[in-house]
Amino acid sequence: MDARDATNWAKRVSTLNVSEVPAGAVNLNVEGRRLTSPIQGFGKMWQKTYQVRLPAERVSPAELIATWKQRFPDFWPEGGTFYGPLTGIAPGEVALLNMTMPGRMKLSTGVMVLYADEESFTLMTPQGHMFAGWITFSATERDSETVAQAQVLMRASDPIFEVGLTLGGHKQEDRFWNQTLTNVAAHFGERAAEVDTQVVCVDKRRQWSKWRNVWHSSAIRSTLYTLGAPVRAVRGRFGEQQPVG
Amino acid sequence: MSEATATFEVRRHGPASVVDIRGDVTAGSEEVLMGAYDAAGDARAIVPNFTELSYMNSGGIGLLVTLLVRVNRRSQSMLAFGLSDHYAQIFELTRLDEAIGIHDSEHEALAAAGAV
């Protein structure tokens, strides 16, 4: 007999496969990468919870999650683009992320939809992402309010990202998810909703055995890709001028 | 999603504590799961029994990761048994199987823990 949650989970995959690249998206650091849980990460382990409350009579948890799934890229804050799968947020689907980091550095990565049901969905990161772990978006009814929540369980993937998170990256991430929840609340008519943030360090220890994760770093590879753009342009032009046949 | 709908009963077998899990494991199970872990005491190995697990969402998997951190912090090991094919696949997908020893039976798990 199938488990009740059988259709909510992604099927087992050894590496990620991007079936279709949306126009304008850079498919870098996703194809062929393995998923990473917090167990495979390098840095301290954090659980960050961001919550916003809405009147329950305005939107139910199931309605909120259905909208969040459907319009996920619309709630994404400025400074990056979430190229959602064409089929929407569904278990096993892969989405591409193109972000602009401090210093105008471009960073290309992605996520896979690990789990999705009527009241929650979870995105999991691949090798090379800023962090190893997952983000669960959920909604529950509490005291006549619908509480929308984003919860991140993560470790920085490698020593470089760990330094970046310590030197302002955590604050930037907090602002990012605060803005996301503010956008969700505004969509349902709550333009001045306050976002509660709770940050717990689950494990203060760094996993030094994972320092080699830096090999897959999306920051390094995206930078190399950007630096190589002129060379690729010249090669392309040269290739076009080659006689055919 | 936030209500506890699972029970966790602890049985001591020498240096190992078996935790019998029944019901639905979600983020709402945190308090009872951590209570069970505290009840497991100073066991050298924590051995969750998933035979009677009927449902688990991503919040439940997150709880297992958090439990694993506590287990590692106390230099204990974590071994599991009773996983259906479905949940074994989820352990592979989330790569929990790289940190938790998966065994086919209680006897095998306890043997690996040095408890038989």
Interface residues (C-beta under 8 A of the other chain):
Chain A: D2 A3 R4 D5 A6 N8 W9 A10 K11 R12 V13 R34 L35 T36 S37 P38 I39 Q40 M45 Q47 L114 Y115 D117 E119 S120 T122 M124 W134 T136 S138 T140 R142 Q151 L153 V202 D203 R205
Chain B: M1 S2 A27 S54 Y55 M56 N57 S58 G59 G62 V65 T66 L68 V69 R73 S84 H86 Y87 Q89 I90 E92 L93 T94 R95 L96 E98 A99
